[in-house]
């Protein structure tokens, strides 16, 4: 894609539906007793990977190509069949990790694989606790990398201390805990996103919170199907919030965004940096809080981001590097080692991508730092390395840079198929073209 900086940015944008909720709505309804309608489901490559894997396991899913409504016919907790072939999760870590937890409870042989990127992502953090619960899981390279061969069944409850706050790891263990004998407990250093807890509770599972960071689940006899409308994904809204805050003449409205407090770290970061941002029309949809967000050109200042704020903004943190380039003083992201084990090493990828445009982002062992404001971005050529978050970061940076920016290997279709079209409209038709 080719991106140029517009003189003016004005837009009202409906971002794609929440990817995390879309995955979970498919998986959880697949093991429920009855039919569920998922409206506004995200039609992206990652979510399609989850649907394809579930269909291969015998789940009836009616989801025509290009549609934003999926109908799942669940047949109960124990209704999955052994797939005839390997289950291909493609680029979706959520698909692989949550299905590993679910399949660990089923007495069938399952083999999960993915693309080159996913096969490089570490899986030991789910393999170890699931083995302690009784699952038989084999993996490559010292039992850390996919493909994963799983033979499940006869699990027992387990108390797991998660050293890093990770919703995917927590969700995999809780799914296994639905079937395990006795109570299963997950403790985290900080609270991670809670879509799994909200949805399973609404479907009849018994979960108990013990403070902010400790959660337990007991075995379920059945789950009730849950029909819902999926709200907009705040991770997909974040690029627009950054563009609106940093561009010298901008006002952007992002409508129907999920504002679950375990996901709104980016809003807190923007407010702390001085952004002109409003959250309006707050309401509830499908048990999740939703609002419209307005952002305008802002005068920003640097801050330090770490601790409990990190898991609440983990997918959005690369975009903070752009904010730091336009802020007075130093912006530091720390305690974010999780960035290194995403689709790419997102610390290195962020440093490289913005460095191509003249920014000076310094890597740290647990994040990065930026001293701003920089003299100005200069257009250049950025290879996003097949990471959709870096692809969107490069597109927004190109919209703020002088001259022309070319973005290769953007992979934005993984989570936001219409990103480039929305960028062109926000920039009055002049920003992006292939």
C-alpha positions in Angstrom: 0.0 0.0 0.0 1.1 3.6 -0.7 0.3 6.2 1.9 0.6 10.0 1.9 0.0 12.5 4.6 -3.4 14.3 4.2 -3.8 18.0 5.1 -6.9 17.2 7.1 -8.5 14.1 8.7 -12.2 13.9 9.3 -14.1 10.6 9.7 -16.8 8.6 11.4 -15.6 5.0 11.5 -17.3 1.7 12.4 -14.4 -0.6 13.2 -14.6 -4.4 12.8 -16.2 -6.5 15.5 -14.1 -7.6 18.4 -11.8 -10.5 17.4 -11.4 -11.9 20.9 -15.2 -12.1 21.5 -15.8 -13.5 18.0 -13.4 -16.4 18.6 -14.9 -17.2 22.0 -18.5 -17.0 20.8 -17.8 -19.7 18.2 -15.8 -22.0 20.5 -18.1 -21.7 23.6 -21.3 -22.1 21.6 -19.8 -25.1 19.8 -19.9 -27.0 23.1 -23.3 -25.6 24.3 -26.7 -27.4 24.1 -28.5 -25.8 21.2 -28.4 -23.1 18.6 -26.8 -19.7 18.9 -26.8 -16.7 16.5 -23.7 -14.6 16.5 -24.5 -11.2 14.9 -21.7 -8.9 13.8 -19.1 -11.7 14.0 -15.7 -10.5 12.6 -15.2 -12.0 9.2 -11.4 -12.1 9.2 -8.8 -14.7 8.5 -8.2 -15.5 12.2 -11.8 -16.0 13.1 -12.4 -18.1 10.0 -9.6 -20.3 11.1 -11.4 -21.0 14.4 -14.6 -21.8 12.5 -12.8 -24.1 10.1 -11.2 -26.1 12.9 -14.5 -26.4 14.8 -16.2 -27.6 11.6 -13.5 -30.2 11.2 -14.3 -31.4 14.7 -17.9 -32.0 13.8 -19.5 -28.7 14.8 -22.3 -27.3 12.6 -21.6 -23.7 11.7 -23.6 -21.8 9.1 -21.5 -18.8 8.1 -21.6 -17.9 4.4 -18.6 -16.2 2.9 -18.8 -12.4 3.4 -21.6 -12.6 6.0 -21.5 -11.0 9.4 -23.9 -13.5 11.0 -22.9 -17.0 12.1 -25.3 -19.7 13.4 -23.7 -22.4 15.6 -25.5 -25.6 16.4 -23.9 -26.9 19.6 -24.4 -30.5 20.6 -23.0 -30.4 24.1 -19.8 -30.5 26.1 -18.8 -34.0 24.8 -19.9 -33.8 21.2 -16.6 -33.1 19.4 -15.4 -35.8 16.9 -11.9 -36.7 16.0 -10.9 -34.7 12.9 -9.9 -36.6 9.8 -6.9 -34.3 9.2 -4.6 -31.9 10.9 -6.3 -28.8 12.3 -4.8 -25.7 10.6 -5.0 -22.6 12.8 -3.1 -20.6 10.2 -1.9 -17.4 11.9 -4.3 -17.4 14.9 -2.7 -17.9 18.3 -6.1 -17.6 19.9 -7.4 -20.5 17.9 -4.5 -22.7 18.8 -4.3 -21.9 22.5 -8.0 -22.0 23.2 -8.5 -25.2 21.2 -5.6 -26.8 23.0 -7.4 -26.2 26.3 -10.7 -27.6 24.9 -9.2 -30.6 23.2 -7.2 -31.5 26.2 -10.5 -32.6 27.8 -11.6 -34.8 24.9 -10.5 -38.5 24.4 -9.6 -38.0 20.8 -6.3 -37.4 18.9 -6.0 -33.9 17.6 -3.0 -32.3 15.8 -2.9 -28.5 15.7 -0.6 -26.6 13.3 -0.4 -23.2 11.7 1.6 -21.0 9.4 5.3 -20.3 9.8 4.8 -17.4 12.3 2.4 -19.4 14.5 4.8 -22.4 14.5 7.5 -20.1 15.9 5.3 -18.8 18.8 5.9 -20.4 22.2 3.3 -22.8 23.5 5.0 -24.1 26.7 2.9 -21.8 28.9 -0.3 -23.7 27.9 1.4 -27.1 27.5 2.8 -27.3 31.0 -0.4 -26.6 33.1 -2.5 -28.7 30.8 -0.2 -31.6 31.2 -0.4 -31.2 35.0 -4.1 -31.5 34.6 -3.6 -34.9 32.9 -3.6 -34.1 29.2 -1.1 -35.8 26.8 0.5 -33.1 24.6 3.5 -33.4 22.4 5.3 -30.5 20.6 8.4 -29.7 18.7 11.7 -28.2 19.8 11.9 -29.1 23.5 8.1 -29.3 23.8 7.6 -25.6 23.1 6.5 -25.2 19.5 3.6 -26.3 17.2 2.5 -28.6 15.7 0.9 -29.9 18.9 -0.4 -33.5 19.1 -3.1 -33.8 21.8 -4.8 -36.8 23.4 -7.1 -35.6 26.1 -9.6 -36.8 28.7 -9.7 -37.5 32.4 -8.5 -34.2 33.6 -8.1 -33.2 37.3 -8.4 -29.7 38.7 -5.2 -27.7 39.1 -4.1 -24.4 40.7 -1.9 -22.5 38.2 0.1 -19.4 38.9 0.5 -17.5 35.6 3.8 -15.6 35.6 2.6 -13.3 32.8 -1.0 -11.9 32.5 -2.3 -13.7 29.4 -6.0 -14.1 28.5 -5.2 -16.8 26.0 -3.3 -18.9 28.6 -6.0 -18.3 31.2 -8.8 -19.2 28.8 -7.1 -22.4 27.7 -6.9 -23.5 31.4 -10.5 -22.5 32.2 -11.8 -24.4 29.2 -10.0 -27.5 30.4 -11.3 -26.8 33.9 -14.9 -27.1 32.6 -14.3 -30.8 32.3 -11.8 -31.5 35.1 -12.5 -33.3 38.3 -12.5 -30.7 41.1 -11.7 -27.0 41.1 -9.3 -25.3 38.7 -7.8 -22.0 39.7 -5.8 -19.5 37.7 -3.8 -16.7 39.4 -2.2 -13.9 37.4 0.2 -11.0 38.4 -2.3 -8.5 36.8 -5.8 -8.9 35.5 -6.0 -9.8 31.9 -9.0 -9.4 29.5 -12.1 -11.1 30.9 -14.2 -12.0 27.9 -14.0 -15.7 28.7 -15.2 -15.3 32.2 -18.1 -13.0 31.1 -19.3 -15.3 28.4 -18.9 -18.6 30.2 -20.8 -17.2 33.2 -23.6 -16.1 31.0 -23.8 -19.6 29.6 -24.2 -21.2 33.0 -20.6 -22.1 34.0 -19.7 -21.6 37.7 -16.7 -19.2 38.0 -15.6 -17.4 41.2 -13.4 -14.4 41.4 -11.1 -14.1 44.4 -9.9 -10.5 44.1 -8.8 -9.0 40.8 -6.3 -11.6 39.8 -7.5 -15.0 41.0 -10.3 -17.0 39.3 -11.6 -20.5 39.8 -14.0 -22.7 37.7 -15.7 -26.0 38.6 -16.9 -28.7 36.2 -20.0 -28.0 34.2 -22.8 -30.4 33.3 -23.9 -28.3 30.3 -23.7 -24.8 28.8 -26.7 -22.9 27.5 -26.2 -21.4 24.0 -25.6 -17.7 24.0 -26.8 -15.5 21.1 -25.2 -12.1 21.0 -24.1 -9.1 18.9 -20.4 -8.6 18.8 -19.3 -5.0 19.5 -16.5 -3.2 17.8 -12.9 -4.1 18.6 -11.0 -1.5 20.6 -7.7 -2.9 19.2 -9.0 -1.9 15.8 -10.1 1.5 17.1 -6.7 2.3 18.5 -5.0 3.2 15.2 -7.7 5.9 14.6 -7.3 7.3 18.2 -3.6 7.6 17.6 -4.0 9.2 14.2 -6.6 11.7 15.5 -4.4 12.7 18.5 -1.2 13.1 16.5 -2.3 14.7 13.2 -2.3 18.5 13.2 -5.9 18.9 11.9 -8.0 15.9 12.9 -11.3 14.9 14.4 -12.3 11.2 14.3 -15.4 9.5 15.7 -15.2 5.7 16.3 -18.6 4.2 16.9 -19.8 1.1 18.8 -16.5 0.3 20.4 -16.2 -2.3 23.2 -15.1 -0.5 26.3 -14.6 -3.5 28.6 -12.4 -2.2 31.4 -9.9 -5.0 30.9 -9.3 -3.8 27.4 -9.3 0.0 27.7 -5.7 0.6 28.7 -5.1 2.6 25.5 -7.8 5.0 26.5 -6.1 5.5 29.9 -2.7 6.0 28.1 -4.1 8.6 25.8 -5.8 10.5 28.6 -2.6 10.4 30.7 -0.6 11.8 27.7 -3.1 14.7 27.4 -5.2 13.6 24.4 -8.4 15.4 23.6 -10.7 12.3 23.8 -14.3 11.8 24.8 -16.2 8.6 25.5 -19.9 9.1 24.6 -23.2 7.2 24.4 -22.1 4.5 26.9 -24.3 1.4 26.8 -24.3 -2.4 27.2 -24.5 -5.0 24.4 -24.4 -8.7 25.0 -23.0 -8.2 28.5 -20.2 -6.0 27.3 -19.9 -2.2 27.7 -20.0 -0.2 24.4 -19.5 3.5 23.6 -18.6 6.0 20.8 -15.2 7.6 21.1 -14.2 11.0 19.8 -10.6 12.1 19.4 -9.1 15.4 18.2 -5.7 16.9 17.5 -3.9 17.0 20.8 -0.9 18.3 22.6 0.8 15.3 24.1 3.4 14.7 26.8 5.5 11.6 27.6 4.6 9.1 30.4 5.9 5.8 31.7 3.6 2.8 31.0 3.9 -0.4 32.9 2.5 -2.8 35.5 -1.2 -3.5 35.5 -1.8 -1.2 32.5 0.2 -3.4 30.2 -2.2 -6.4 29.8 -5.0 -4.0 29.3 -3.3 -2.5 26.2 -0.9 -5.3 25.1 -2.1 -5.3 21.4 -2.1 -1.5 21.2 1.3 -0.8 22.8 3.3 -0.6 19.5 1.1 2.4 18.6 2.3 4.1 21.8 5.6 4.5 20.0 3.9 6.8 17.5 2.4 8.8 20.4 5.8 9.2 21.9 7.2 10.6 18.6 4.7 13.5 18.9 4.8 14.0 22.7 7.0 16.3 24.7 9.6 14.5 26.7 10.2 10.7 27.1 7.7 8.0 26.7 8.6 4.6 28.2 6.9 1.2 27.8 8.1 -1.3 30.4 7.0 -4.7 31.8 5.8 -5.6 28.3 8.0 -8.8 27.6 4.8 -10.3 26.1 5.3 -8.1 23.0 8.3 -10.2 22.1 6.3 -13.4 21.7 3.4 -12.1 19.5 3.1 -12.8 15.8 6.5 -11.2 15.5 8.8 -9.7 18.1 6.8 -6.5 18.2 9.5 -4.6 20.1 12.0 -5.2 17.3 9.3 -4.8 14.6 8.1 -1.4 16.0 11.7 -0.1 16.3 12.4 -1.2 12.8 9.2 0.1 11.2 9.3 3.5 12.7 13.1 3.7 12.3 12.5 3.4 8.5 10.6 6.7 8.7 13.2 8.5 10.8 11.9 8.0 14.3 14.3 7.1 17.1 12.6 4.4 19.1 15.0 2.6 21.5 14.4 -1.1 22.4 14.4 -2.3 26.0 14.4 -5.8 27.3 10.8 -5.3 28.4 9.5 -2.7 25.9 10.9 0.5 24.3 11.4 4.2 24.9 10.9 7.3 22.7 12.1 10.9 23.2 9.9 13.4 21.5 8.8 15.3 19.7 10.9 14.2 16.8 11.7 16.6 14.0 9.3 14.8 11.8 8.6 11.6 10.1 9.9 11.2 6.6 8.2 8.8 4.2 9.9 5.5 3.5 9.4 1.8 2.8 8.2 -0.4 5.7 8.0 -4.2 5.6 5.4 -5.2 8.2 6.7 -8.8 8.2 3.2 -10.3 7.9 2.1 -8.9 11.3 -1.3 -7.1 11.1 -0.6 -4.8 14.1 2.7 -3.6 12.5 0.9 -3.2 9.2 -1.7 -0.9 10.8 1.0 0.9 12.8 3.0 1.6 9.5 -0.2 2.9 7.8 -0.9 5.4 10.5 2.7 6.4 10.7 2.7 7.0 6.9 -0.4 9.2 7.3 1.7 11.4 9.7 5.0 11.4 7.7 6.2 13.9 5.1 6.3 12.4 1.6 5.2 8.9 0.5 5.3 5.7 2.5 5.1 2.2 1.1 3.9 -0.6 3.4 4.7 -4.2 2.3 3.4 -7.5 3.8 0.8 -5.7 5.9 -1.5 -8.7 6.7 -4.2 -6.4 8.0 -6.9 -8.8 6.7 -6.1 -11.0 9.7 -8.1 -8.6 11.9 -9.2 -5.6 9.9 -9.9 -6.4 6.2 -11.2 -2.9 5.5 -8.4 -0.9 7.1 -6.9 0.6 4.0 -10.4 1.7 2.7 -11.2 3.3 6.0 -7.8 5.1 6.0 -8.5 6.5 2.5 -11.9 7.8 3.6 -10.5 9.3 6.8 -7.9 11.2 4.8 -10.6 12.3 2.3 -9.7 9.8 -0.3 -6.0 10.8 -0.6 -4.2 8.6 1.9 -4.0 5.0 0.7 -3.9 3.1 -2.5 -2.5 -0.2 -3.7 
